[in-house]
Amino acid sequence: MGQLTFRKEEKLRKEKSIQELFDKGSSFYLFPFKVYLMQNTDEQYPVHQVLVSVSKKNFKRAVDRNLIKRRMRESYRLQKHHLRAHPPLVFGFIYSHKEILPQTEVMKKMLQAFNKISTISFGTAGSDAIQERKKPL
């Protein structure tokens, strides 16, 4: 199987894990995403897990929400190799813009989010030890 896949175990589905991500995870905003992240503590799935969400408040029609989620998942699938060096993480990408962005723009923004995630170091004490790494001069 190729590396450019989005397997079932990569999708964040457990309600307990989702609630833990929002309660204990750290977050940052990078237009058009609000990104939540924390270390993956689930031994059953030792891979990166992703939650993709679009607000019903901003997009009333399910067709529009599904289009945006499809674009976000595709962007993640094609660019997840940038996160290979990290220990397993749990992500939540919440789309917060009020307009539908083209696929190329979503890809650029997802790459910027991955670059920002790459600057974050993860300690051994779990999500409390998430700190931003300083770039060398």
N, CA, C and O atoms as a GROMACS GRO file, in nm:
protein
  548
    1MET      N    1   0.084  -0.118   0.000
    1MET     CA    2   0.000   0.000   0.000
    1MET      C    3   0.089   0.124   0.000
    1MET      O    4   0.190   0.128   0.069
    2GLY      N    5   0.052   0.225  -0.076
    2GLY     CA    6   0.132   0.347  -0.085
    2GLY      C    7   0.122   0.434   0.037
    2GLY      O    8   0.034   0.416   0.122
    3GLN      N    9   0.212   0.530   0.046
    3GLN     CA   10   0.212   0.621   0.160
    3GLN      C   11   0.110   0.732   0.145
    3GLN      O   12   0.075   0.797   0.244
    4LEU      N   13   0.062   0.756   0.026
    4LEU     CA   14  -0.034   0.863   0.003
    4LEU      C   15  -0.177   0.813   0.020
    4LEU      O   16  -0.262   0.832  -0.068
    5THR      N   17  -0.203   0.749   0.132
    5THR     CA   18  -0.337   0.699   0.160
    5THR      C   19  -0.390   0.766   0.287
    5THR      O   20  -0.314   0.825   0.364
    6PHE      N   21  -0.518   0.757   0.306
    6PHE     CA   22  -0.581   0.808   0.427
    6PHE      C   23  -0.661   0.692   0.484
    6PHE      O   24  -0.780   0.676   0.456
    7ARG      N   25  -0.595   0.611   0.566
    7ARG     CA   26  -0.654   0.488   0.617
    7ARG      C   27  -0.754   0.516   0.730
    7ARG      O   28  -0.757   0.624   0.789
    8LYS      N   29  -0.834   0.416   0.757
    8LYS     CA   30  -0.938   0.427   0.859
    8LYS      C   31  -0.880   0.459   0.996
    8LYS      O   32  -0.939   0.538   1.071
    9GLU      N   33  -0.765   0.400   1.030
    9GLU     CA   34  -0.708   0.424   1.162
    9GLU      C   35  -0.650   0.564   1.176
    9GLU      O   36  -0.616   0.605   1.287
   10GLU      N   37  -0.637   0.638   1.066
   10GLU     CA   38  -0.589   0.776   1.072
   10GLU      C   39  -0.700   0.876   1.103
   10GLU      O   40  -0.673   0.992   1.133
   11LYS      N   41  -0.824   0.831   1.097
   11LYS     CA   42  -0.937   0.919   1.125
   11LYS      C   43  -0.966   0.915   1.275
   11LYS      O   44  -0.975   0.808   1.334
   12LEU      N   45  -0.981   1.029   1.334
   12LEU     CA   46  -1.013   1.039   1.476
   12LEU      C   47  -1.163   1.021   1.490
   12LEU      O   48  -1.241   1.106   1.448
   13ARG      N   49  -1.204   0.907   1.551
   13ARG     CA   50  -1.346   0.875   1.556
   13ARG      C   51  -1.400   0.860   1.698
   13ARG      O   52  -1.520   0.880   1.721
   14LYS      N   53  -1.314   0.827   1.793
   14LYS     CA   54  -1.361   0.802   1.929
   14LYS      C   55  -1.403   0.932   1.997
   14LYS      O   56  -1.328   1.029   2.001
   15GLU      N   57  -1.524   0.931   2.049
   15GLU     CA   58  -1.578   1.051   2.114
   15GLU      C   59  -1.491   1.093   2.233
   15GLU      O   60  -1.472   1.212   2.257
   16LYS      N   61  -1.440   0.996   2.306
   16LYS     CA   62  -1.355   1.025   2.423
   16LYS      C   63  -1.225   1.094   2.377
   16LYS      O   64  -1.180   1.190   2.441
   17SER      N   65  -1.166   1.047   2.269
   17SER     CA   66  -1.043   1.108   2.217
   17SER      C   67  -1.068   1.248   2.163
   17SER      O   68  -0.985   1.338   2.180
   18ILE      N   69  -1.182   1.267   2.100
   18ILE     CA   70  -1.217   1.399   2.046
   18ILE      C   71  -1.236   1.499   2.161
   18ILE      O   72  -1.187   1.611   2.154
   19GLN      N   73  -1.307   1.456   2.265
   19GLN     CA   74  -1.329   1.544   2.380
   19GLN      C   75  -1.198   1.577   2.449
   19GLN      O   76  -1.177   1.690   2.493
   20GLU      N   77  -1.110   1.478   2.460
   20GLU     CA   78  -0.979   1.499   2.522
   20GLU      C   79  -0.896   1.598   2.440
   20GLU      O   80  -0.824   1.681   2.496
   21LEU      N   81  -0.905   1.589   2.308
   21LEU     CA   82  -0.833   1.682   2.220
   21LEU      C   83  -0.876   1.826   2.246
   21LEU      O   84  -0.792   1.915   2.257
   22PHE      N   85  -1.006   1.849   2.256
   22PHE     CA   86  -1.055   1.985   2.278
   22PHE      C   87  -1.031   2.034   2.421
   22PHE      O   88  -1.011   2.153   2.443
   23ASP      N   89  -1.033   1.942   2.518
   23ASP     CA   90  -1.014   1.981   2.657
   23ASP      C   91  -0.867   2.001   2.693
   23ASP      O   92  -0.832   2.100   2.757
   24LYS      N   93  -0.781   1.907   2.653
   24LYS     CA   94  -0.642   1.907   2.698
   24LYS      C   95  -0.541   1.947   2.591
   24LYS      O   96  -0.427   1.979   2.624
   25GLY      N   97  -0.582   1.947   2.466
   25GLY     CA   98  -0.488   1.977   2.359
   25GLY      C   99  -0.458   2.126   2.348
   25GLY      O  100  -0.535   2.210   2.395
   26SER      N  101  -0.346   2.157   2.285
   26SER     CA  102  -0.314   2.298   2.260
   26SER      C  103  -0.370   2.335   2.122
   26SER      O  104  -0.406   2.247   2.043
   27SER      N  105  -0.379   2.464   2.095
   27SER     CA  106  -0.438   2.506   1.969
   27SER      C  107  -0.372   2.634   1.920
   27SER      O  108  -0.310   2.708   1.996
   28PHE      N  109  -0.389   2.657   1.791
   28PHE     CA  110  -0.346   2.782   1.731
   28PHE      C  111  -0.436   2.808   1.610
   28PHE      O  112  -0.500   2.717   1.557
   29TYR      N  113  -0.440   2.932   1.570
   29TYR     CA  114  -0.522   2.970   1.455
   29TYR      C  115  -0.430   3.006   1.340
   29TYR      O  116  -0.338   3.086   1.355
   30LEU      N  117  -0.455   2.945   1.225
   30LEU     CA  118  -0.383   2.977   1.103
   30LEU      C  119  -0.488   2.978   0.992
   30LEU      O  120  -0.537   2.873   0.951
   31PHE      N  121  -0.522   3.096   0.946
   31PHE     CA  122  -0.630   3.113   0.849
   31PHE      C  123  -0.622   3.008   0.740
   31PHE      O  124  -0.515   2.990   0.683
   32PRO      N  125  -0.728   2.938   0.709
   32PRO     CA  126  -0.866   2.940   0.758
   32PRO      C  127  -0.894   2.834   0.864
   32PRO      O  128  -1.010   2.800   0.887
   33PHE      N  129  -0.789   2.780   0.928
   33PHE     CA  130  -0.806   2.670   1.021
   33PHE      C  131  -0.782   2.711   1.166
   33PHE      O  132  -0.696   2.794   1.195
   34LYS      N  133  -0.859   2.653   1.253
   34LYS     CA  134  -0.826   2.649   1.395
   34LYS      C  135  -0.773   2.507   1.415
   34LYS      O  136  -0.844   2.410   1.389
   35VAL      N  137  -0.649   2.496   1.460
   35VAL     CA  138  -0.584   2.366   1.469
   35VAL      C  139  -0.566   2.328   1.616
   35VAL      O  140  -0.506   2.403   1.694
   36TYR      N  141  -0.619   2.214   1.654
   36TYR     CA  142  -0.599   2.158   1.786
   36TYR      C  143  -0.502   2.042   1.770
   36TYR      O  144  -0.509   1.967   1.672
   37LEU      N  145  -0.409   2.026   1.867
   37LEU     CA  146  -0.319   1.912   1.860
   37LEU      C  147  -0.273   1.868   1.996
   37LEU      O  148  -0.268   1.947   2.091
   38MET      N  149  -0.240   1.742   2.004
   38MET     CA  150  -0.182   1.683   2.124
   38MET      C  151  -0.119   1.550   2.084
   38MET      O  152  -0.142   1.499   1.975
   39GLN      N  153  -0.040   1.495   2.175
   39GLN     CA  154   0.021   1.367   2.147
   39GLN      C  155  -0.084   1.257   2.151
   39GLN      O  156  -0.179   1.264   2.230
   40ASN      N  157  -0.067   1.156   2.066
   40ASN     CA  158  -0.159   1.044   2.061
   40ASN      C  159  -0.125   0.947   2.173
   40ASN      O  160  -0.017   0.889   2.175
   41THR      N  161  -0.217   0.930   2.267
   41THR     CA  162  -0.195   0.840   2.380
   41THR      C  163  -0.263   0.706   2.360
   41THR      O  164  -0.255   0.620   2.448
   42ASP      N  165  -0.329   0.685   2.248
   42ASP     CA  166  -0.400   0.561   2.219
   42ASP      C  167  -0.303   0.459   2.162
   42ASP      O  168  -0.257   0.473   2.048
   43GLU      N  169  -0.270   0.354   2.241
   43GLU     CA  170  -0.175   0.253   2.195
   43GLU      C  171  -0.232   0.168   2.082
   43GLU      O  172  -0.157   0.106   2.007
   44GLN      N  173  -0.364   0.166   2.069
   44GLN     CA  174  -0.427   0.087   1.964
   44GLN      C  175  -0.397   0.143   1.826
   44GLN      O  176  -0.387   0.066   1.730
   45TYR      N  177  -0.382   0.276   1.814
   45TYR     CA  178  -0.353   0.341   1.686
   45TYR      C  179  -0.227   0.427   1.700
   45TYR      O  180  -0.238   0.546   1.729
   46PRO      N  181  -0.108   0.368   1.680
   46PRO     CA  182   0.016   0.446   1.695
   46PRO      C  183   0.051   0.526   1.569
   46PRO      O  184   0.165   0.524   1.523
   47VAL      N  185  -0.047   0.597   1.514
   47VAL     CA  186  -0.027   0.680   1.394
   47VAL      C  187  -0.088   0.817   1.421
   47VAL      O  188  -0.159   0.836   1.520
   48HIS      N  189  -0.061   0.912   1.332
   48HIS     CA  190  -0.127   1.042   1.342
   48HIS      C  191  -0.276   1.021   1.317
   48HIS      O  192  -0.314   0.946   1.227
   49GLN      N  193  -0.359   1.087   1.396
   49GLN     CA  194  -0.503   1.080   1.376
   49GLN      C  195  -0.556   1.221   1.353
   49GLN      O  196  -0.511   1.317   1.416
   50VAL      N  197  -0.653   1.232   1.263
   50VAL     CA  198  -0.700   1.363   1.220
   50VAL      C  199  -0.852   1.372   1.231
   50VAL      O  200  -0.925   1.279   1.196
   51LEU      N  201  -0.896   1.487   1.280
   51LEU     CA  202  -1.037   1.523   1.282
   51LEU      C  203  -1.054   1.642   1.190
   51LEU      O  204  -0.978   1.739   1.199
   52VAL      N  205  -1.152   1.636   1.100
   52VAL     CA  206  -1.178   1.745   1.007
   52VAL      C  207  -1.322   1.789   1.030
   52VAL      O  208  -1.414   1.708   1.031
   53SER      N  209  -1.341   1.920   1.049
   53SER     CA  210  -1.474   1.970   1.080
   53SER      C  211  -1.501   2.104   1.011
   53SER      O  212  -1.411   2.187   0.995
   54VAL      N  213  -1.626   2.122   0.970
   54VAL     CA  214  -1.671   2.248   0.909
   54VAL      C  215  -1.801   2.286   0.978
   54VAL      O  216  -1.890   2.203   0.996
   55SER      N  217  -1.811   2.412   1.016
   55SER     CA  218  -1.925   2.460   1.093
   55SER      C  219  -2.053   2.465   1.009
   55SER      O  220  -2.054   2.514   0.896
   56LYS      N  221  -2.160   2.414   1.067
   56LYS     CA  222  -2.291   2.422   1.004
   56LYS      C  223  -2.342   2.567   1.007
   56LYS      O  224  -2.425   2.607   0.925
   57LYS      N  225  -2.292   2.643   1.102
   57LYS     CA  226  -2.330   2.784   1.115
   57LYS      C  227  -2.284   2.863   0.993
   57LYS      O  228  -2.355   2.951   0.945
   58ASN      N  229  -2.164   2.832   0.942
   58ASN     CA  230  -2.109   2.906   0.828
   58ASN      C  231  -2.154   2.850   0.694
   58ASN      O  232  -2.163   2.925   0.596
   59PHE      N  233  -2.182   2.720   0.688
   59PHE     CA  234  -2.222   2.657   0.562
   59PHE      C  235  -2.346   2.574   0.588
   59PHE      O  236  -2.338   2.463   0.641
   60LYS      N  237  -2.460   2.627   0.550
   60LYS     CA  238  -2.589   2.563   0.576
   60LYS      C  239  -2.607   2.435   0.495
   60LYS      O  240  -2.666   2.338   0.543
   61ARG      N  241  -2.557   2.436   0.372
   61ARG     CA  242  -2.577   2.322   0.283
   61ARG      C  243  -2.470   2.215   0.306
   61ARG      O  244  -2.351   2.244   0.306
   62ALA      N  245  -2.515   2.092   0.326
   62ALA     CA  246  -2.423   1.981   0.351
   62ALA      C  247  -2.327   1.960   0.233
   62ALA      O  248  -2.214   1.915   0.252
   63VAL      N  249  -2.372   1.991   0.113
   63VAL     CA  250  -2.287   1.977  -0.005
   63VAL      C  251  -2.162   2.063   0.008
   63VAL      O  252  -2.052   2.019  -0.026
   64ASP      N  253  -2.179   2.185   0.057
   64ASP     CA  254  -2.065   2.275   0.075
   64ASP      C  255  -1.972   2.226   0.185
   64ASP      O  256  -1.850   2.229   0.170
   65ARG      N  257  -2.030   2.182   0.297
   65ARG     CA  258  -1.948   2.130   0.408
   65ARG      C  259  -1.869   2.009   0.364
   65ARG      O  260  -1.751   1.995   0.397
   66ASN      N  261  -1.933   1.920   0.290
   66ASN     CA  262  -1.864   1.799   0.243
   66ASN      C  263  -1.753   1.832   0.144
   66ASN      O  264  -1.649   1.767   0.145
   67LEU      N  265  -1.773   1.931   0.060
   67LEU     CA  266  -1.670   1.973  -0.036
   67LEU      C  267  -1.546   2.024   0.039
   67LEU      O  268  -1.434   1.987   0.005
   68ILE      N  269  -1.568   2.106   0.138
   68ILE     CA  270  -1.456   2.161   0.215
   68ILE      C  271  -1.384   2.050   0.291
   68ILE      O  272  -1.261   2.046   0.293
   69LYS      N  273  -1.460   1.960   0.354
   69LYS     CA  274  -1.397   1.850   0.427
   69LYS      C  275  -1.318   1.760   0.332
   69LYS      O  276  -1.209   1.713   0.367
   70ARG      N  277  -1.371   1.735   0.215
   70ARG     CA  278  -1.300   1.654   0.115
   70ARG      C  279  -1.168   1.720   0.077
   70ARG      O  280  -1.065   1.652   0.065
   71ARG      N  281  -1.170   1.851   0.057
   71ARG     CA  282  -1.048   1.924   0.022
   71ARG      C  283  -0.946   1.920   0.137
   71ARG      O  284  -0.826   1.907   0.113
   72MET      N  285  -0.994   1.933   0.259
   72MET     CA  286  -0.904   1.929   0.374
   72MET      C  287  -0.840   1.791   0.390
   72MET      O  288  -0.720   1.779   0.414
   73ARG      N  289  -0.921   1.686   0.375
   73ARG     CA  290  -0.867   1.550   0.387
   73ARG      C  291  -0.767   1.520   0.276
   73ARG      O  292  -0.664   1.458   0.300
   74GLU      N  293  -0.796   1.565   0.156
   74GLU     CA  294  -0.705   1.545   0.044
   74GLU      C  295  -0.574   1.620   0.066
   74GLU      O  296  -0.467   1.567   0.036
   75SER      N  297  -0.581   1.741   0.118
   75SER     CA  298  -0.460   1.818   0.147
   75SER      C  299  -0.377   1.748   0.254
   75SER      O  300  -0.254   1.742   0.243
   76TYR      N  301  -0.443   1.696   0.355
   76TYR     CA  302  -0.371   1.623   0.459
   76TYR      C  303  -0.305   1.498   0.400
   76TYR      O  304  -0.188   1.471   0.425
   77ARG      N  305  -0.381   1.424   0.322
   77ARG     CA  306  -0.331   1.299   0.264
   77ARG      C  307  -0.206   1.320   0.180
   77ARG      O  308  -0.112   1.241   0.186
   78LEU      N  309  -0.206   1.426   0.101
   78LEU     CA  310  -0.093   1.451   0.011
   78LEU      C  311   0.027   1.512   0.081
   78LEU      O  312   0.138   1.506   0.027
   79GLN      N  313   0.009   1.570   0.198
   79GLN     CA  314   0.119   1.640   0.264
   79GLN      C  315   0.157   1.584   0.401
   79GLN      O  316   0.239   1.643   0.471
   80LYS      N  317   0.098   1.473   0.440
   80LYS     CA  318   0.125   1.420   0.574
   80LYS      C  319   0.269   1.371   0.589
   80LYS      O  320   0.315   1.353   0.702
   81HIS      N  321   0.339   1.349   0.480
   81HIS     CA  322   0.479   1.304   0.489
   81HIS      C  323   0.568   1.408   0.556
   81HIS      O  324   0.678   1.374   0.600
   82HIS      N  325   0.524   1.532   0.565
   82HIS     CA  326   0.601   1.637   0.634
   82HIS      C  327   0.606   1.613   0.785
   82HIS      O  328   0.688   1.673   0.854
   83LEU      N  329   0.519   1.526   0.836
   83LEU     CA  330   0.511   1.503   0.980
   83LEU      C  331   0.571   1.369   1.021
   83LEU      O  332   0.550   1.324   1.134
   84ARG      N  333   0.645   1.305   0.933
   84ARG     CA  334   0.701   1.173   0.964
   84ARG      C  335   0.792   1.174   1.086
   84ARG      O  336   0.795   1.076   1.160
   85ALA      N  337   0.865   1.282   1.108
   85ALA     CA  338   0.963   1.288   1.218
   85ALA      C  339   0.898   1.299   1.355
   85ALA      O  340   0.965   1.277   1.456
   86HIS      N  341   0.771   1.334   1.361
   86HIS     CA  342   0.703   1.354   1.490
   86HIS      C  343   0.651   1.223   1.547
   86HIS      O  344   0.621   1.129   1.473
   87PRO      N  345   0.641   1.218   1.680
   87PRO     CA  346   0.571   1.103   1.740
   87PRO      C  347   0.423   1.112   1.701
   87PRO      O  348   0.378   1.217   1.655
   88PRO      N  349   0.347   1.005   1.719
   88PRO     CA  350   0.206   1.009   1.680
   88PRO      C  351   0.131   1.125   1.746
   88PRO      O  352   0.137   1.143   1.868
   89LEU      N  353   0.061   1.201   1.665
   89LEU     CA  354  -0.014   1.318   1.712
   89LEU      C  355  -0.161   1.301   1.680
   89LEU      O  356  -0.200   1.221   1.594
   90VAL      N  357  -0.243   1.378   1.750
   90VAL     CA  358  -0.386   1.386   1.723
   90VAL      C  359  -0.412   1.530   1.681
   90VAL      O  360  -0.377   1.624   1.754
   91PHE      N  361  -0.474   1.548   1.565
   91PHE     CA  362  -0.503   1.681   1.511
   91PHE      C  363  -0.652   1.702   1.502
   91PHE      O  364  -0.729   1.608   1.484
   92GLY      N  365  -0.692   1.826   1.514
   92GLY     CA  366  -0.827   1.867   1.482
   92GLY      C  367  -0.818   1.991   1.395
   92GLY      O  368  -0.771   2.095   1.440
   93PHE      N  369  -0.862   1.980   1.271
   93PHE     CA  370  -0.863   2.095   1.180
   93PHE      C  371  -1.006   2.143   1.168
   93PHE      O  372  -1.092   2.073   1.114
   94ILE      N  373  -1.032   2.263   1.219
   94ILE     CA  374  -1.165   2.322   1.214
   94ILE      C  375  -1.161   2.436   1.112
   94ILE      O  376  -1.084   2.531   1.128
   95TYR      N  377  -1.242   2.426   1.008
   95TYR     CA  378  -1.246   2.527   0.903
   95TYR      C  379  -1.333   2.642   0.953
   95TYR      O  380  -1.451   2.621   0.984
   96SER      N  381  -1.277   2.762   0.960
   96SER     CA  382  -1.352   2.874   1.020
   96SER      C  383  -1.381   2.988   0.924
   96SER      O  384  -1.442   3.088   0.964
   97HIS      N  385  -1.340   2.977   0.799
   97HIS     CA  386  -1.366   3.082   0.702
   97HIS      C  387  -1.511   3.071   0.654
   97HIS      O  388  -1.571   2.964   0.660
   98LYS      N  389  -1.567   3.181   0.608
   98LYS     CA  390  -1.707   3.182   0.567
   98LYS      C  391  -1.727   3.159   0.417
   98LYS      O  392  -1.840   3.156   0.369
   99GLU      N  393  -1.617   3.143   0.344
   99GLU     CA  394  -1.625   3.117   0.200
   99GLU      C  395  -1.547   2.991   0.166
   99GLU      O  396  -1.458   2.950   0.240
  100ILE      N  397  -1.582   2.929   0.056
  100ILE     CA  398  -1.513   2.809   0.011
  100ILE      C  399  -1.386   2.850  -0.063
  100ILE      O  400  -1.392   2.922  -0.162
  101LEU      N  401  -1.272   2.803  -0.013
  101LEU     CA  402  -1.144   2.832  -0.077
  101LEU      C  403  -1.112   2.725  -0.181
  101LEU      O  404  -1.154   2.610  -0.166
  102PRO      N  405  -1.038   2.762  -0.286
  102PRO     CA  406  -0.999   2.661  -0.385
  102PRO      C  407  -0.900   2.561  -0.325
  102PRO      O  408  -0.835   2.589  -0.224
  103GLN      N  409  -0.890   2.445  -0.389
  103GLN     CA  410  -0.803   2.338  -0.340
  103GLN      C  411  -0.659   2.384  -0.324
  103GLN      O  412  -0.594   2.346  -0.226
  104THR      N  413  -0.607   2.463  -0.417
  104THR     CA  414  -0.467   2.507  -0.409
  104THR      C  415  -0.443   2.591  -0.284
  104THR      O  416  -0.338   2.580  -0.220
  105GLU      N  417  -0.539   2.675  -0.249
  105GLU     CA  418  -0.527   2.758  -0.129
  105GLU      C  419  -0.532   2.673  -0.002
  105GLU      O  420  -0.457   2.697   0.092
  106VAL      N  421  -0.621   2.574   0.000
  106VAL     CA  422  -0.631   2.485   0.115
  106VAL      C  423  -0.500   2.407   0.131
  106VAL      O  424  -0.453   2.387   0.243
  107MET      N  425  -0.441   2.364   0.020
  107MET     CA  426  -0.314   2.290   0.025
  107MET      C  427  -0.204   2.378   0.083
  107MET      O  428  -0.126   2.333   0.167
  108LYS      N  429  -0.196   2.505   0.039
  108LYS     CA  430  -0.094   2.597   0.090
  108LYS      C  431  -0.110   2.618   0.241
  108LYS      O  432  -0.012   2.616   0.315
  109LYS      N  433  -0.233   2.639   0.283
  109LYS     CA  434  -0.258   2.666   0.424
  109LYS      C  435  -0.232   2.542   0.510
  109LYS      O  436  -0.184   2.554   0.623
  110MET      N  437  -0.263   2.424   0.458
  110MET     CA  438  -0.235   2.302   0.531
  110MET      C  439  -0.084   2.283   0.547
  110MET      O  440  -0.037   2.241   0.653
  111LEU      N  441  -0.008   2.315   0.443
  111LEU     CA  442   0.138   2.306   0.451
  111LEU      C  443   0.193   2.405   0.553
  111LEU      O  444   0.286   2.373   0.627
  112GLN      N  445   0.136   2.526   0.558
  112GLN     CA  446   0.178   2.623   0.658
  112GLN      C  447   0.148   2.572   0.800
  112GLN      O  448   0.227   2.592   0.892
  113ALA      N  449   0.035   2.507   0.816
  113ALA     CA  450   0.000   2.449   0.947
  113ALA      C  451   0.099   2.340   0.985
  113ALA      O  452   0.140   2.333   1.100
  114PHE      N  453   0.138   2.256   0.890
  114PHE     CA  454   0.237   2.151   0.917
  114PHE      C  455   0.371   2.212   0.953
  114PHE      O  456   0.441   2.161   1.041
  115ASN      N  457   0.409   2.320   0.886
  115ASN     CA  458   0.535   2.387   0.919
  115ASN      C  459   0.532   2.443   1.061
  115ASN      O  460   0.632   2.435   1.133
  116LYS      N  461   0.419   2.498   1.100
  116LYS     CA  462   0.406   2.549   1.237
  116LYS      C  463   0.410   2.435   1.338
  116LYS      O  464   0.471   2.448   1.444
  117ILE      N  465   0.345   2.324   1.306
  117ILE     CA  466   0.347   2.207   1.394
  117ILE      C  467   0.490   2.154   1.407
  117ILE      O  468   0.528   2.106   1.514
  118SER      N  469   0.569   2.164   1.301
  118SER     CA  470   0.708   2.117   1.304
  118SER      C  471   0.794   2.199   1.400
  118SER      O  472   0.897   2.152   1.446
  119THR      N  473   0.752   2.322   1.430
  119THR     CA  474   0.828   2.406   1.523
  119THR      C  475   0.793   2.378   1.668
  119THR      O  476   0.851   2.438   1.758
  120ILE      N  477   0.698   2.289   1.692
  120ILE     CA  478   0.652   2.258   1.827
  120ILE      C  479   0.722   2.131   1.875
  120ILE      O  480   0.727   2.031   1.803
  121SER      N  481   0.776   2.137   1.996
  121SER     CA  482   0.839   2.017   2.053
  121SER      C  483   0.743   1.954   2.152
  121SER      O  484   0.664   2.022   2.218
  122PHE      N  485   0.750   1.823   2.161
  122PHE     CA  486   0.662   1.748   2.248
  122PHE      C  487   0.745   1.678   2.354
  122PHE      O  488   0.831   1.596   2.323
  123GLY      N  489   0.719   1.712   2.479
  123GLY     CA  490   0.791   1.650   2.590
  123GLY      C  491   0.733   1.515   2.623
  123GLY      O  492   0.639   1.468   2.558
  124THR      N  493   0.787   1.452   2.724
  124THR     CA  494   0.740   1.320   2.764
  124THR      C  495   0.622   1.326   2.858
  124THR      O  496   0.560   1.223   2.885
  125ALA      N  497   0.589   1.443   2.909
  125ALA     CA  498   0.480   1.454   3.006
  125ALA      C  499   0.343   1.469   2.940
  125ALA      O  500   0.247   1.504   3.009
  126GLY      N  501   0.331   1.443   2.812
  126GLY     CA  502   0.202   1.451   2.745
  126GLY      C  503   0.177   1.588   2.686
  126GLY      O  504   0.270   1.662   2.655
  127SER      N  505   0.049   1.621   2.671
  127SER     CA  506   0.012   1.745   2.603
  127SER      C  507   0.048   1.870   2.684
  127SER      O  508   0.054   1.979   2.628
  128ASP      N  509   0.073   1.855   2.815
  128ASP     CA  510   0.112   1.970   2.895
  128ASP      C  511   0.252   2.017   2.860
  128ASP      O  512   0.288   2.132   2.887
  129ALA      N  513   0.332   1.929   2.800
  129ALA     CA  514   0.471   1.961   2.772
  129ALA      C  515   0.491   2.013   2.629
  129ALA      O  516   0.604   2.019   2.582
  130ILE      N  517   0.385   2.051   2.562
  130ILE     CA  518   0.397   2.104   2.427
  130ILE      C  519   0.449   2.247   2.435
  130ILE      O  520   0.389   2.333   2.499
  131GLN      N  521   0.559   2.270   2.368
  131GLN     CA  522   0.620   2.402   2.368
  131GLN      C  523   0.668   2.432   2.227
  131GLN      O  524   0.699   2.342   2.150
  132GLU      N  525   0.675   2.559   2.196
  132GLU     CA  526   0.723   2.598   2.065
  132GLU      C  527   0.875   2.598   2.065
  132GLU      O  528   0.938   2.658   2.153
  133ARG      N  529   0.934   2.532   1.966
  133ARG     CA  530   1.080   2.528   1.953
  133ARG      C  531   1.128   2.657   1.892
  133ARG      O  532   1.063   2.712   1.802
  134LYS      N  533   1.241   2.706   1.939
  134LYS     CA  534   1.302   2.825   1.881
  134LYS      C  535   1.383   2.784   1.760
  134LYS      O  536   1.458   2.686   1.765
  135LYS      N  537   1.368   2.858   1.652
  135LYS     CA  538   1.446   2.830   1.532
  135LYS      C  539   1.588   2.883   1.550
  135LYS      O  540   1.606   2.992   1.605
  136PRO      N  541   1.689   2.806   1.506
  136PRO     CA  542   1.827   2.855   1.518
  136PRO      C  543   1.847   2.976   1.427
  136PRO      O  544   1.788   2.986   1.320
  137LEU      N  545   1.932   3.067   1.473
  137LEU     CA  546   1.959   3.188   1.396
  137LEU      C  547   2.046   3.163   1.280
  137LEU      O  548   2.078   3.256   1.206
   0.00000   0.00000   0.00000
